[in-house]
Amino acid sequence: MLALVAFRLLHPAQQPAPTVPFSELAQALGAHQVKELRVDDGGARLIATLNAPKTIAGRSQTIIQANVPARAVTLSDLQQWSTSGVRVTVDALGSAAGVQLLIQILSLSVIVGVLLYVVVRQRGIMASARFVATPPSRHLTLADVGGAREARADLSDVVAYLANPDRYRALGARCPRGVLLVGPPGTGKTLLARAVAGEAGCPVIVAAGSDFNEVYVGVGSRRVRQLAKRAREQAPCIIFIDEFDSLGGRRGRPNRSGEEEVTLNQLLVEMDGMEANDGIVWMAATNREDMLDPAVRRPGRFDRVVEVPLPTTTDRAEILRLHASGRPLDPDVNLERLAQLTVGHSGADLANLLNEAAIIAVQQDSDRITNAHIEQARDKVLLGRVRSGVIVAETERRLIAIHEAGHAVVGLVACPDDRLHKVTIEPRGRSLGAAHFAPESDRHVHPRSYLEGVISKALGGRAAELVFLGPDAVTTGAGADLVQATTIARRMVAEFGMSDEVGLISADPSSPSGPPSAQLQGEVDRAVRTLLATQARRAESIVREHQQAVDALAAVLLERDILTAPEVHEIATEHGVTPRAIA
Ligand code: ATP
């Protein structure tokens, strides 16, 4: 654009020579009225300067031009015109076209330049917006974290230090340099880090491990230096790095790039370079402690590990109460009971459950959250949202009903420790049906018989298809079940030493003892196959034994689409299923 303006300023607009038919220009040439002839535009235009002005379209002109077909002018034409006394010049590419091309190139370079400038500026702004400290705020404190009692106690030292680092300095006491929060996703690790900062009234700089992963050489380590510099400016403060495994991962792993290693080294250098009492506490959270480089855990670096496990029943009740406060709950809502029914849920799951219930209450125009809303939210979270647009043919519905009834009956018999929640053939989420079981109480270890029962339950759907439809009619419905069953079976064999054939040896590929040998891997595969086949036979024999119960359940499912646990129990007992689970 600028180039165009400059060109216009340097070359004020001139009256262009009038274009005449070629015959007129040829006539002028023949009559020796042309003193100069320029072949322009690569031979596509002839521009003639006349000996005397000529009147064209009412104006007197000394220059005229005519278009000719491209490459029509030959060398012999040029010779002929020259010998007739005309001064002939040739422009390889028309000068006007050349100027136009130049303008285009200049305009393009200016546009590219402006774009580059904007991008660089944007990156500059983003870089300066990175690692900005959240100002001290006492809004969030450890009282806002439900459960996690041990983690809160472990972190109280850090709070005391950050609140008054001088006191520690005076007595020569050293606070842990780094605190590693370890636990499954959604258990409140980020929340705890923010709560510590809130409790101590100091700023917190939040980063994610992936912020340091860049393909460009040196960017990751520059960001680590930038992070440490920001922290020094803000001290006393907390640096919190989420998803720490992507920054502090084990060096020398096959899929780790050299650049990532340089970034990790820079982190170690920065941590070592900080004085023991300069008021900066590094906190990091990870779900994969086993992936971390041992150097990260050395004293003086992340020397305190705080476990943040999945909440227990009491913790869940506490978390539910925290998230329910400020929400109008109907008296029929029993949070203690809900806590019992949500074994395995993290704090984030529970917060999400109550939020979904609140959304459903709004959608149903209710002024309070009732137990029914919570039940619907639970179904939505556990089983997925109902896909009302999916039309399933009647024959397919029957197949699905048989499959789910098979899961339900085999689950009741083979896996009585898990409580049945619901059986449905409504298309929800990614599945067309589900028999949902959940553990009845918190469990910390699982016996072999329980895990075998879970595998059998997972294979119960395929077993029912085999018994009711025959081997040629089995469906693709067992795909996800097979994945679940194989995962448990493989862990039983390779990690928990629960296979007599393989024995007591770890064949876990990610264990520090290294991946299994090819021979051991082969034995593991054979043992997994045997385990699955045994449990498949067990599921099939349960279905054969309780064929009537499976048939009756499938028939009622076809009528009602969804059956609650008491309804399933009633039908099952009517047809002779008397498992411990029902009792
Ligand atoms: P991830 O490992 O996936 O990063 P996280 O352990 O850091 O997860 P948070 O991000 O802290 O989990 O938790 C997400 C949300 O879940 C919180 O903002 C909070 O609403 C809720 N939450 C999780 N744990 C608790 C808890 N113990 N008490 C209260 N709320 C919790």
Residues whose N, C-alpha, C, O or C-beta is under 5 A from the ligand:
A	BS01	ATP	D144 V145 G146 G147 A148 P184 P185 G186 T187 G188 K189 T190 L191 I319 G347 A348 A351
